[in-house]
Amino acid sequence: MARTVRNQARDRHSQIRARALRKATVVHDGSAFQLAADLRAYGFDVAEGPLLASATLRGNLGSLAVIATRPGATRSERMQNWTRQLCWDGATLLAVGAAMGPVAEFFGSRRATPAPEPVGGRLSDANCGAQGLFTGLPETFRLALPAGDRLPASELSSELRATAQTHDGELIGASHVFRPVHLLHAGAMESADVRSAVLNNLLRLIRENGGRAF
């Protein structure tokens, strides 16, 4: 009887933990509706954009927090407040698109200087170290990179390690050396193969390593 009670308690604990691991908060400016839909397909209970109208996030954000923006949105006071709160929350954090810059700056990287003119979209080969969010991908793969500000991998602080970059040094992905924080270029989410690998690796890291890449 006592063993049955213990087993039931363990089962309840496992169920509660599984539900906690499947809660996600997605803060975005309209650029991540598809990402939120993908996370739901992976079994996450997702709260997103329009539900988070307040500048202050409240309550349990879950095991995964995503902040995704287009160029131009990252310098608003509200976005900066969200960035600071998400970085300190403790959940696995994924910064996508223009949100990479403010999160990188939060961890000591130099502020990227916006291009004087919008950079046009282009095709580029990217190199990855087959680690973190890019585990299992070929060493070199091609991406269509949308127009927007470029974040040079050379601008990263020692707290962040680049895991993928283009041949000319544009950052495609990076992870914090000991925190569960990841940066991801919007172009990486436009490729079906890369997108699938990134999401699968993200879930694996949350499940097996507390979201940390290293």
Secondary structure, DSSP 8 states (H G I E B T S, - for coil): -HHHHHHHHHHHHHHHHHHHHTEEEEEESSS-HHHHHHHHHTT-EEEEGGG--SSS--S---SEEEEEE-TTSTTSHHHHHHHHHHHHH-SEEEEEETTHHHHHHHTT-------SS----EEEEEEE-S-GGGTTS-SEEEEEE-SS---BGGG--TTEEEEEEETT-BEEEEEESSSSEEEE-GGGGTSHHHHHHHHHHHHHHHHHHTT---
